[in-house]
């Protein structure tokens, strides 16, 4: 039976980061547990619930932003010591709030991820991984791309230390000491790692991963190679995964998988008799879920899922029923409890209103003072700008700790200019943005929240020249490829900076070694790009002439800016043009066929009304009527799709002849006529004959 869970909001702290909330172990089976949480104000708070009220066990003074919070202790004993990572320091507290450790790591970057195992401490900053034992440095690794999370397989079960790094380049790196034992390619940039069932599963080697594009998987990390167990592909197009836990919320004796996503979705997956998880419960919260835990907080014996959100809310999804069947005595007691709660809330509200008035008066006085400095209120923004592979569009997610009033989006001399006004309690806004390869620049988002005095923050996002390309692990070397070769007096760091400027998902720091190879795939056309470069030389190969043309133009411009003399040569493979047109063909044919089907819908509906049924129609027409709603929904998006495809074919046509030194822009109207009455062979013939 699917779980029935009721929402209970416990309290709100400051803005929280990913994986900064934990439940302390219970004193006995299904007894209430204390919640410990760290926020961006640097405050660690531990609280428990008593008679429906949150009571603080301890609360620390503010300090640097808390990036991670983990529980630790002696192996094979209850893990009830609280460890936090803030800036480059690790601090630890007892469950009563007494600080017993302050360890300055002296890392040059702030700590982003942390894992505790007995006396072993595993840390990662943006690119650096460190392993400490009893606060003494043991191992170190410099990653080629950003590290999003770190974990270690359970030492108490495997008697070996096996750390795993989740890296932005879609790779899990399994370490042994300071060396990479092997790498595991995963289907998206991994954002979170967790031990299956909290202990590594049956083997102790089972590792769960979640990605920024919402995929979820299980891999067994053996000593010699990975074994992929299962993967969930995110068919429902939900948000990226930020947190994972294992807990039996369904109550069937098997631990379920609890998942929190950055679009506010909370999910429960059950295993039952199957080896692969099945979705049993989901609930949407209004903001991203930064931490998730299974346990018992609100009331003894009632299991629940406890989550923390970006703006600092700690919320329970509990099995405790809201409406209880009770006798007259219990009903009286319940009513009295409700009256007490309402009275307490009224008092709290009055106190807050008084405090707001006081603060407002203080602000007015300080701002009118002759010595007053500008007192602009600050607010946090959680933003994410990512390319969606499914529809080759960019997703811009803006999340603010308070309600958003409006967002203004502006790009490239107002080529794009749009304002979004938000409803009263909107704290999270998601926008879809379509980019055109070859047109690059900066997208700016002006975010104005509903606070007084009015203030605005600007966030900038770079649109790269090859903005629709995404990193991939493999390419097809048998495709007809065009080659662009650069030679000159440039350093490895300089050519790397040009690649960073042109393409998404390339690490800002030059990778280790003298030569580097990156593979990319165009998310819209499925064409590919291989880039190999070293000091003094760069070689770029693609099956799409337009990709090579964009690279040639941009790299020439960048080298000229820096006064570097570049020798540019290229080899054009004529067969690649037909190959690209064949890749475009199914997409173009689908869009044109969709238009024809939609034109038939009204006429077919009239016939259906006239005849009373659909039996007389041929199967093809019956299918159109059955799918009418879906087809019309798809058709609404169609003008943009067709316009995009026409633009890419036009660019391909112009670029083919540009490399021959011929300007064919006058022939573009004729090309568009051929596209309007599309026939693949006629289009290929036009490209060959022009």
N, C-alpha and C positions, 0 to 999 in steps of 0.2 A: 504494500500500500504506500502511496506517495505521502511524504510528510506534510502535515499542516502546521505552518509556522506563523506566529503572530509577532508583529514588530513592536519593539520597546526601545525608545531612545533614553539612554542612561545619563550622559552628560556630554559637554563639549569642552575640548581643550583648544590649544592653538592649532595652526596648520600642521599637518603631519606628512612625513615622508613614507615611502614604501617600507614595509616590514619593521614598524616601530611600536607594535602593540602585541602583548603576550598575556596569557592566563597563567597565573602561578599554580603549581600543583595543588590538588584538593587534599584536605587533611584526612578525608575518608571517601569511600566510593559514593559518587553522585552528590557530594556536599558542595555548597557554593564556593566558588573560587574568586580570588582577587584578580583585578585587571591592572596591569602596569603599562603605561603608555608614555612615550616621549614626543615632544613637539618642536616646531621651529623656533620657539622662544627659549629652547634649551631646558625646559622644565620636564622633570620626570615625575609622574604622578601615579600613585598606587591607590586604588579604591575598591571598596566592596559594597554590595547592596544589602540594606537592612530595612525591612518593612517598606519596601518600595522606594527608599531614598538612597542616593549614592553618598557614602561616607568615606572621607580620605583616610588612608592608613599613613601615608606620608606624601610630601610634595617638596621637591627641591627648589632652590633659587634659580632664576633664569641664567642662561649662559649661551654658548654657541649652539647653533642649530643642530638638533639630533638627527643623524642620517640613518642610523640603524639601532635596533634594540634586540638583544638575544638573551636567552636564559642559559645558565651553565651551572657547573658544580662538579663534584667528584664523580667519575664514571660509575654507572650502575647504582646511583643514589638519586633521590628526587632533585631535578634541576630547578633550583629556586634562587640562585644568585642572579642578580640583574646586571647585565653588561650593556653599556651604551657607547656608541661611537659618535664623537662630535669634533669637527675640524680634524686635527691629526692626533687626537687624544682618545684613549679608552678609559672609562671610569666604571667602577663596579660597586653595587650596593647589596646589602642583605635584604631580605624580604620585609624587614622593619624600616628600611631606609637609611641604615648606617653605611656610609661610604668606607670601603676597605681597600680600594685600589684606584690609583691614578697613574696611568702609564702614557707618557708622551712618546709617540712613535718616531717623531721628527721626520715624518714623511713630507715631501715637498708639496703634495696634493692632498686635498681633503679626503677622508675615508668615505667610500661610497657603499661598500658591502663588507659584511663580517660574519664569521661562523665560529662558534665556540665548541670545543670538544675536550672535556677534562681540563688539563693544563695547557692544551694547544689552542692557539689563537690564529685564525686565518683572516687576513685583511686584504682588501683591494681598494686602490684609489682608481683614477681613470684608466691608467695603463699599467700600473705597478701592482704586483701581488707579493705579499710578504707572509711568511709563516714564522710565528714565535712560539717558543715553549718556555713556560714560566717567565715570560717577558724578555726572553733572550732570543735574538735573531737566529733563525735556523736556515730558511730558504728564501730565495728571491727569484722573481720572473718578470721580465718586461714583455708585455703583450703587444702584438702588432696592431690591435684595434681595442676599442674601449671595453673594459670589463664591467658587466652589468650586475653580476652576482657571483658569489663564491660559496662552496659547500665542501664538506669532506664526508666520504663514506664512513659508516659507524666503525670506529677503531675497536670498540669493545666486542664487536662481532667478527671482524675480519682480521684483527691483529696486524693491520698494515695501514699506513697513512696514505690515503688517496684523495687529494684535493681535486675539485673540478671547477673550472672557470667558465662562466657563460659570457661569451664575447659577442660584440655587436656585428661582427662579420659572419653571422649565422653559423658559428662554430662553438662546440663545447670542447675545451682543452683539458685533457686528463693528465695530471702532473705526477711525477715521481721525484721528490726532492725539488731541485730547481729546473728540472728538464721536463719537456712535454713527452709523455709516454705515447699518446696518440691523440688525434683530433677526430671529433664526430660532427658531421655536417647535419644541421637541423633545418626545417623548412622556413624559418623566419628568424629575425634577430631575437635570441633568447633573453628574457627580462628577469626570469625568476627560476630558481632551482629548489627542489624539496625532496627529502627522502620519502620513498613510497611507504605508506602506513606509518610514517614518522620514524621508522627504524631500518629502512632499506628493503622492506618486503621479505619474502621467504629466503632469498639468497643473501640479504644484507647489501646487495649491489644494485638494487633497483632505484633509479633516479627519475623523478618527474621534472619536466621542464615546461614552461609557458613562454610564448613569444609575444612580441609587440603587435603582431598582426592577428593575435587571438587563437593561435594553434596550441594544442596541448599534447604532450607525448610522454611515453615511458621507455626508458632505455636501461638495459642491464650493463653495468660497467665492469667487465671482467678484467683480469690482469693482462690479457693479450689483445682483446678486441671488443667493440660494443655489440650488443644484441638488441635490435629494435623490437620492442614488444607490441606497441600500438601507438596510434596517432589519431587525434580528432582534428579535422580540417577547418573548423569554424565556418560551416555552411551558412549559418544564420547571420554572418557578417557582424558579429559582436565585437566589443572593444578588445584592446590588448590586455594580457593577463599580468596582474601585479602581485598576486599572492595566492598561495596554495596551502591547504592543510588537510590532514586525514583524521576523520572522526566519525563514529557510528551514530549519525543523526536519525537514520531511518529506523534503527533499533532491531536489525536482523542479525546482529552478532558479527557483521563484516564491516570494517571501516569504510566509510564513504569518502569521496574526494570533494573537498570544498574549494571553490574557485572564486576569486574576486577580480573584476575587470575594471579597466579605466573608464568605461562608459557607465559605471554604477551597477552593473549586473552581478548578482550573486547567484552561483549555480551549485547544485549538489548532484554528483554523479555516483551511482551505485554499481557494484560489481555483481552481487548475487552469485548465480551459477556461471555467469559469463566471465571470460578473461578480460574483455574490453568493457569500459565504463558505459553506462546508459544514463542519460539525463533524467533525473527524477523530480527536480524542483528548481525553479528560478524566480528571482524577484529583482525588480529594477529599483535601485536607489537613485537619488537625484544627482549624485556626484561620484567621483571615482573612489573605488574601494582600495585603500592603501594596505590594510592588514586584515587577515581573517583567521579565526580560531574556533575550534569546537570545544564545548565544555558546559559548565553550569554556573551561571552568574546571578540571575534574578531570584531564583528560589530553589531550595533543595529538591533534588529528584527530577527537575525539569531540564532536560538537555536543551542546548541552544547553539546557534551560530552567532558568534560575536564578531562584529566588524568595526574597523575605524575608517573614516572617510577623509578626504583631502582637507576639508575645513575643520576637522578635529572632532566630529561627532563619534561617540562610541554607541553603537546600536546593537541590540540583540534581536535575533529572529528565533523566538522561543517556542517550545512545544507546549508551554503552559497555556491552557485555554483562557480566552478573554472572559467568556460568559460561563460561569460554573452553575451546575444544578445544585441547589442547596436548600436546606430546611429554613424555617422562619428565624431561628437563632443565628445561623450562619449568615443569613441575608442581612440581619440587623448589624452584625459585626462588619460585614462587607461595606454596607452603607456608611457606617461610622468611619471606616478606613478611608473611603472616598472623600467624605467631608473633611477629614484631617488633611488629606492630600491637597484638596482644593484650597483650603485655608492657608496651607504652607506655600502653595504656588502664588496665591494673592499677595501674601507678605513679601515673597521674593520679588514679585513684579513691582510692587510699590517701592521697595528698596532700590531696584534697578532704575526706575523712573527718576527717583530722587538723585541717584548717582549721576545719571545722564545730564540732568539739569545743572548739577554742580560743575561737572566737567565742561559743559557748554559755556557757563559763566566764566570759568577759569580761562577757557580758550579765547573768549571775546576780550577779556582783560589783557591777556598776554599779547594778542595780535594787535590791539590798539596802543600798546605801550610804544614809546619812542625808540626803545632799545630792542624792540621785537624783531626776531629773525623770521623768515618765511616758515610758517608751520604747516607744511603740506602733509596731509595724512598718508602714511605708506600702506600698501596692501600687496598681498602675494598673488602672483599669477602662475598657474601650472599650465604650460602650453606644450603642444606636440604637433609637429608638422611632418607628415609622412606620406609617402607615395603608396597608393593602394594598387596592388598588382591586378586585381579583378577588373577594375574599370579604368585603369591608367589615369586616375585623377589624384590630386593631393587632398588630404584631409587635414584641416586646421582645427585643432581642439583648444579652446580657451576655457580655463576654469579659474574662478576667482573665489576667495574666501568669503566675500560678501556678494549681495545681489548685483548683477550687471545692469547698468542703465542702457548703454549703447556701445556698439563696436563699429569703428570705421575702418574699412579695408581699402588700401591704396597701393598701386603698383605702377612703376615705370612711367613717370610723367602723366599720371591719371589715366593710363591705358585701361586700368581697372579702378573703379571708384564706387564703393557701395557702403551704405550705412544700414546697420541692423539695430532696431530698437527692441529691447527685450521686455517680456512680461514681468510682473512684480517680483517674483521670487526666483528668477533664473540665475543660477550661479555657473552654469556650464553651457557652452555654445559650440556646436560642431558645424563647420562649413566645408563644402566641397569646392575645390578650385581646379580648373583645367588649364594646363600649361601647353605651350606650343614650342617644340624643340627648335633651337636656333634663336628664340626670343628670350633673353635672359635679363636678370636684374634683381631688384629687391622688392619683396612684398612686405608692407608695413601694416600692422594692426594697432589701432589706437583704441585702448580699452578704458571706458569710463564707468566706474561703479556708482551705485546709489549711496554715496556718502557725502557729507557736508564737511568742509567746503569742497566744491567740485574739483576733482583732480583726475589726471589721465596718465596712463602709462603707454609707452610705445614699444612694441616688440617687432623685430625684423627677422625675415626669413629669406634666404638666398634661393632664387630660382636659377638653376644651373643651365648652361647651354644645351646639355643633353639630359634634360630634366626627367624624361620618361624612362631612363635606363636604371636598372637595378642590379646589384651585385648577384652573381651566380657562381656555383662551384665548377660547372662544366659547360663547354660549348661543343658544337658539332664542327669538327675540323674538316669535314668533307664538303661543306658548303662553298659555293664560289665566293671568294673574298677579294675585296679591294684593299690596297695597302697604302698607308701614308707613313713616310719615314722622315724623321727630323734628325739632323746632325748639327753640331755647333759647339761653341765654347760655353756650355751651361753645366751647372753642378747637378748632382742627383737631387738635392733639396729643391732646386729651382724647377726641374722638370716635374717633380712630384707636386709642387705647389700649383702648376698648370693643370695637372690631372684633377687635383682637388677642386680647382676653380670650375672645371668643365663638367664633372660627373658627381652624382650623389653617392653617398655611402662609402667614400674613400676616407680613411683615417687622416686626420690633420698632420700627425707626425709622420715623417718618412719611415717606412718599415726598416727593420734591420737587414743588413746584407747590401751587396753592390748592385743587385738587379732585382726588379719586382715584376710580377705578372698579375694582372687583374682581369677577370672575365665579367662581362655585363650582358644583360638581355633587355631589349626594348619591351616594356610591359604592354604596349599597344599592338605592335606589329610582330612581336616575337623574333625580330632580327637580333643579331648579336654583335658584340665588340670585344676584341682581345687587345689589351694594352700591355706592352712589354717595354720597360725603359730602364736606363742606367745613366751614369754620368756621360754626357756628350752625345747620347743617342736615345731616340724614342721611336718605337714601331707600333702603329695602330692598324688593326685589320678588322674589317666589317663587311658583312654581306649586303649592307645598305649604303649606296653611294652618298645619300644625304647625310648620313652620320659622319663619313669621311670629310665631306664638304664643310660641315659645321666645325669639325675639329680643326681643319686647315685654316679657316677664317679666324677662329678665336685664338688659336695658338700663335698665328702670325701677329695678331693684334697685341697679345700679351708680351711676346718677345720684343716687338717694336717699342712698347711702353718702357721696357726695362733696358732698351738699347743693346739687345743681344742679337748678333747676326745669326740667323737661322738658314740652314740649307734644307729646303723642302722638296722631296720627290714623292711621286705617287704612281701606283700601278692600278689601272682601272680594268676590272674584269667585266666585259660586256654581258656575260651570261648572268651576272648578279642582278641586273635590272629585271629580266624576266622572272628570276627567282623571287625577287621582292614583290613583283606584281602578283605572282601566284600566292604569296603569303597574304596579300591584301584581299585577293579574290573572294574567299568565303565570307569575310566580314562585310564586304561591299554587297555581295549577292544577298546576304541575309537581310541587310537594311533595306535594299530595294524591294525584296520579296515581301518584307513586313509592310511596306507602304501599300503594295497592291492588295494584300490581305485586308488591311484596315479600310481601304476604299470599298471593299465588297460587303463589309459588316452591315451597314444600314439596309442595303438592298436585300440581303439574305434574311434580315430580321423581318422585313415587310412580307417576304414570301412565307416565312414561318407563321406569321400572324394570319395571313390569308388562307394557308393550307391547314393550319391547326397543329401541325407537327413537322419534324425534320426528316421523316423516313424517306421522302422522295428525293432528297439531296444526295449527291455523290459523297463518299467518305471525306474527301478533301474539304468540301464546303461545310459538312457537319462539324468537322474538327475546328474550322475557323469560328463557327458560332459558339462552340463549347469553350473556346479559349478567348472569346471576344474581349473580356475585361483585361486579361493579361496582355493581349496584343495592343490594346489601346494605351495601356500604361507604358509599354515599351516604346510605342510610337511617339509619346510625349517627349521622350529623350532623343528621338531620332534626328531632328534637324542638326543637333550638335554632333552626333556621330557621323552623319553623312558629310557635314562641313569639314570635320576633322580628316576623314578619309580622302575627300577631294583635295584638301590642302596638302596631304602627304604625297598623293600621286602627282600633283602639280610640282611640288618641290623636287620629287624624284626626276621628273621630266626636265626641269630647268637645270638641275645639278648634273645630269648625265651629259648634257651638251656643254655645260660650263667648263668641264674638264677637257672638252675638245676645242675650247676657245670660241664657241658659238653661242650667241644670245638668241634664245627662242621664246622670249616673253610675248612676242606678238602672236605666237601660235597657241597661247593658253586658252583664248575663247573657243577655238576649235576643239581643244582637248576637253573642255567642259561640256561641249555639245555631245561628244562621244560618250562621256560619262553619264549624261542624262538618259541616253538610250543605250545603256551599258551592254557590251558584249566583250568577253575576255579576249577573244582572238582579234577583234577589231582594235582594241586598246593596245595590244602587243604590236600589231601591225603598224599602228600610228607611231609608237615609240621607235620602231625600227626604221620607218620611212622618213621621219621628220628630218 
